[in-house]
């Protein structure tokens, strides 16, 4: 039976607990809330309200334990800069708990110190029994004449260890799973939205015969600025989860705070894939950045981009680039995307945004490549203006750009350095421009349209928009709320809208990394930073078909050949377009043979990746070895994966499933494929299996379902694909 309930357990009842001094509230009151199989217990006492536990009621497994306060408020006295931190757990003159329509409300008020007495906090929870979920909203009413709300940390939970190798899912890159973090030092902090915090959900769970865990989703349809954090405490076997949200108008006394969207605690009986599907179900209905999808995916993305299966990158003048790029295109025999760097006369990461004039022959080189089947996409930066933008001189920055740059509280611009040097040898300092300003919107638009209209490029790559976290701009002349809020994403949405409406037909926009909140405005994301051990394709499970993902950083070192196969194989099963190679590296014989296989398989089945969606990757049972190589992402960077990488993609309307197996190792691997065909929508006793090996069709036959679990040998450095239909 599915239930939802709010029970007073003991103490004074649901009436307010009033105390004349901090910490002297009336005796404790205990409340138990049930939403399906998810139960939460709270205690109100001593001037505060404390979470006691969150539990899976069916398995009696503790998911969170007492420790972290439900929220923390970081306050500042505007007149003198004094700072205070208030928590849900203690110090309030008045607390109350009561039922509301479909849930309950907690309230904190009457803080006894001076003007902070004008602060009221309300946490409203809706009990969702069918989904075993509690859905929260938090409101802070600030009537102080001198105190501002700087940040609100909500929720905060001390997650309990559910098993020795319990798993944590967090949103770095495509998604990452760390196991056993409760027993070792572990810390993750992600600034959202950015490439290293690309989504707004996390999960902690136990796998195996009795899976259980907790999904925490920040269902914020505006993609507001926030920070997600995991911090382990091995001594207590807990991991603290906290979400730190900068307040809007954070330097102004009397500012209120309201959580954007809902905070969702939901029972998770599954793993990372199930958590991703929960988030996907919300995002496709509510997220403002979800694009319009039809039977063939995104109609606003040209078919050439949806179908593209390989990318190369290099830079320089046409005579430096064209021969190698054309040689790779000829060797592959398929369309290729070319990410063109240093096509401009100014140095890289220097004198931005003065990209014109181009290097001699650029437009002619673009035309030559595109006639040869190479889709050209030059690089620009969509975020930075060099503060010395005329060699070592301030050409236009102070006169033109400074007013539109993001500002700190002291009025100085946010400046960043990336290792580039001015002509006098000094580091280049680049100002972060504010996307809410007309100047920056117009400048980026003009650059993009000039490249597409005058130079003839099919695409433009706008660096950093989906990579770098928002700057907490405090310039009141920009017309946006100061500090936190949703204005950063909205500013870029407006900027990109103005470009897309004016682009010539058949053109695309792409950006660095994969912050989700810009998906609708970009046709592709450069996933070059998907380089971490423990990666899982949570982002493709959510956004597969909604945006094209392409590109890993392919580097050198003694294990570079194995690292290349690992990355390319992972790209295939994750649904990415393959590559972002240096074209000279890609055509080396030891690389080209395997790359041809991976790219050909993707090309053969390309419709699955733009018109379909990711399904649960099949699991292999048996003695499946692992491989390890130095991926050289930042110095020595060892990454270990299974020797055989697996993926599954589905065309739901056609009831067709594609299973992928990439053996990236030097040895054959024999294993069984563990499948739940019902999950793929295949419920018949027989299925048709069309098999291919290394891009060449090898068989087409009817199979009894049980035969799919027979042992299979995956040849060394091979790519197998099974297409299953009823």
Secondary structure, DSSP 4 states (H G I P E B T S, - for coil): ---EEEEEEESS-SS-EE-SSTT--SS-EEEEEEETTEEEEEEEETTEEEEEEEEETTTTEEEEES-S-S-EEEEEETTT--EEEEESSS--SEEEEEEETTEEEEEEE--SSGGGGGEEEEEEEEEETTTTEEEEEEEEEE--SSEEEEEEEEEEEEEEP-STT-EEEE-STT-EEEESGGGS--EEEEEESBTTB-SSEEEEEE-STT-EEEEEEEE-TT---EEEEEEEETTTTEEEEEEEEEPBTTTSTT--EE-SSEEEEEE--S-HHHHHHHHHHHHHHH-TTPPP-BTTB-TTS-HHHHH--EEEEEESSHHHHHHHHHHHHHHH-S-EEEEEES-BSSPTTSSTT---SBPTTHHHHHHHHHHTTEEEEEEEESSEEESS-BTTB-SSIIIIIGGGB-B-TTSPBPEE--S-B-TTSPBP-EEEBPTTSHHHHHHHHHHHHIIIIIS--SEEEEETTTTSPPP----GGG-S-SBSSSHHHHHHHHHHHHHHHHSPTT-EEEEES--GGGGGG-SEEE-TT---TTB--HHHHHHBTTBEEE------STTHHHHHHHHHHHHHHHTPBEEEE-HHHHTSHHHHHHHHHHHHHHHHTHHHHHHSEEEPPPEEES---EEEEE--SSSS-EEEEESEEEEEEEEGGGTEEEEEEEE-SSS-EEEEEE--GGGGT--SSEEEEEEEETTEEEEEEEEEGGGGGS-EEE-TTEEEEEEEE-
